[in-house]
Amino acid sequence: MRRRKADRREVQPDSRYNSVDVQSFINRVMKNGKKSLATQMVYEAFDIIEEQAEKDPLEIFEKAFENASPRMEVRPRRVGGATYQIPMEVPTYRQFALATRWMLGAVRSQAGRPFPERLASELMKAAKSEGSAVNKKEEAHRMAKANRAFSHFRY
């Protein structure tokens, strides 16, 4: 038997942009509880974006996550003896979580440059609908489209 669902925690907005999404992103960048370091790196990346793109970095951040957030994904479901990949719509909170995970995975897989530079370039690529995170989103959509014959198995 499953236990009750965990309560969702309230995230306070960040200090510079007063945005809950930026603060959530900072929390995901954070390693070993070093929040001030994570905040410093994200804001440094935003400064780089502002220099290079000459636009509001928050605008680019939001556009990047809009482009990297999947609308559909496949979830496994056992029916009889077989496991089917069933396409399902992705809830908003999970869209942001997946986009964040893919973005940080792409940034951390690169090497040779400081983290803020890699993060800034990945955010700018995603804002232009390019980059690794957007490719993962497109892959998720391709899988959902390929398995749409099983959509009647939804739970």
C-alpha positions as CSV (number, residue, x, y, z in Angstrom):
1,M,0.0,0.0,0.0
2,R,1.3,3.5,-0.8
3,R,1.7,6.1,1.8
4,R,0.3,9.6,1.6
5,K,1.7,12.1,-0.9
6,A,4.4,14.3,0.4
7,D,3.5,18.0,0.9
8,R,5.0,20.4,-1.6
9,R,7.3,22.9,0.0
10,E,6.9,26.6,-0.5
11,V,10.1,28.1,-2.2
12,Q,10.8,31.7,-1.3
13,P,11.7,34.0,-4.3
14,D,15.4,34.9,-4.9
15,S,16.8,38.2,-3.7
16,R,17.9,39.7,-7.1
17,Y,15.1,38.9,-9.5
18,N,12.3,38.1,-7.0
19,S,11.6,34.9,-8.9
20,V,10.6,31.5,-7.4
21,D,11.8,29.7,-10.6
22,V,15.3,31.3,-10.3
23,Q,15.4,30.3,-6.6
24,S,14.3,26.7,-7.4
25,F,17.0,26.6,-10.1
26,I,19.6,27.8,-7.6
27,N,18.5,25.1,-5.2
28,R,19.1,22.5,-7.8
29,V,22.6,23.9,-8.7
30,M,23.5,23.7,-5.0
31,K,25.8,20.9,-4.0
32,N,26.6,19.8,-0.4
33,G,24.4,22.6,1.1
34,K,26.6,25.4,-0.3
35,K,23.8,27.7,-1.3
36,S,25.8,31.0,-1.3
37,L,28.2,29.4,-3.8
38,A,25.3,28.2,-6.0
39,T,23.7,31.6,-5.9
40,Q,26.9,33.3,-6.8
41,M,27.5,31.0,-9.8
42,V,23.9,31.4,-11.2
43,Y,24.0,35.2,-10.8
44,E,27.5,35.2,-12.5
45,A,26.0,33.3,-15.4
46,F,23.1,35.8,-15.6
47,D,25.7,38.6,-15.7
48,I,27.5,36.9,-18.6
49,I,24.1,36.5,-20.4
50,E,23.4,40.2,-19.9
51,E,26.8,41.1,-21.4
52,Q,26.6,38.8,-24.4
53,A,22.9,39.0,-25.3
54,E,22.3,42.5,-24.1
55,K,18.9,41.4,-23.0
56,D,17.3,40.9,-19.6
57,P,18.8,37.6,-18.3
58,L,15.5,36.7,-16.6
59,E,13.7,36.9,-20.0
60,I,16.3,34.5,-21.5
61,F,16.1,32.2,-18.5
62,E,12.3,31.9,-18.9
63,K,12.5,31.4,-22.6
64,A,15.2,28.7,-22.2
65,F,13.0,26.8,-19.8
66,E,9.9,27.3,-22.0
67,N,11.9,25.7,-24.9
68,A,13.4,22.9,-22.8
69,S,10.2,21.9,-20.9
70,P,8.5,18.7,-22.2
71,R,4.7,18.7,-22.7
72,M,4.5,14.9,-23.2
73,E,6.5,12.0,-21.8
74,V,6.1,8.2,-21.8
75,R,5.5,6.3,-18.6
76,P,5.7,2.6,-18.3
77,R,2.5,0.6,-17.4
78,R,2.1,-3.1,-17.0
79,V,-1.0,-4.5,-18.8
80,G,-1.3,-8.2,-18.5
81,G,2.3,-9.6,-19.0
82,A,3.5,-6.8,-21.1
83,T,4.9,-3.3,-20.2
84,Y,3.7,-0.5,-22.5
85,Q,5.2,2.9,-22.8
86,I,2.2,5.2,-22.4
87,P,2.3,8.8,-23.5
88,M,1.1,11.2,-20.8
89,E,0.9,15.0,-20.4
90,V,3.5,16.3,-18.0
91,P,2.3,18.5,-15.0
92,T,3.8,22.0,-14.9
93,Y,6.0,21.4,-11.8
94,R,7.5,18.3,-13.4
95,Q,8.1,20.2,-16.7
96,F,10.3,22.6,-14.8
97,A,12.0,19.8,-12.8
98,L,12.8,17.8,-16.0
99,A,14.1,20.9,-17.8
100,T,16.3,21.8,-14.8
101,R,17.7,18.3,-14.6
102,W,18.5,18.2,-18.3
103,M,20.0,21.6,-18.3
104,L,22.3,20.9,-15.4
105,G,23.2,17.5,-16.8
106,A,24.3,19.2,-20.0
107,V,26.2,21.9,-18.2
108,R,28.0,19.4,-15.8
109,S,28.9,17.0,-18.7
110,Q,31.0,19.8,-20.4
111,A,34.5,20.4,-19.2
112,G,37.2,23.0,-19.6
113,R,35.4,26.2,-18.8
114,P,34.1,27.6,-15.5
115,F,30.6,26.6,-14.5
116,P,29.0,30.0,-14.9
117,E,30.2,30.3,-18.5
118,R,28.9,26.8,-19.4
119,L,25.6,27.6,-17.7
120,A,25.2,30.9,-19.5
121,S,26.0,29.3,-22.9
122,E,23.5,26.4,-22.3
123,L,20.8,28.9,-21.2
124,M,21.4,31.0,-24.4
125,K,21.3,27.9,-26.6
126,A,18.1,26.7,-25.0
127,A,16.5,30.1,-25.5
128,K,17.3,29.7,-29.2
129,S,15.8,26.2,-29.2
130,E,19.2,24.5,-29.5
131,G,21.4,22.6,-27.1
132,S,21.3,19.4,-25.2
133,A,18.3,20.1,-23.0
134,V,16.1,20.9,-26.0
135,N,17.3,17.8,-27.7
136,K,16.2,15.7,-24.7
137,K,12.8,17.4,-24.8
138,E,12.4,16.6,-28.5
139,E,13.5,13.0,-27.8
140,A,10.7,12.7,-25.1
141,H,8.2,14.1,-27.6
142,R,9.3,11.6,-30.3
143,M,8.9,8.7,-27.9
144,A,5.4,9.9,-27.0
145,K,4.5,10.3,-30.6
146,A,5.8,6.8,-31.5
147,N,3.8,5.2,-28.6
148,R,0.6,7.1,-29.1
149,A,-1.1,3.9,-30.1
150,F,-1.0,2.9,-26.4
151,S,-2.6,6.1,-25.2
152,H,-5.9,4.3,-24.4
153,F,-4.1,2.5,-21.5
154,R,-3.9,5.7,-19.5
155,Y,-4.5,5.4,-15.8
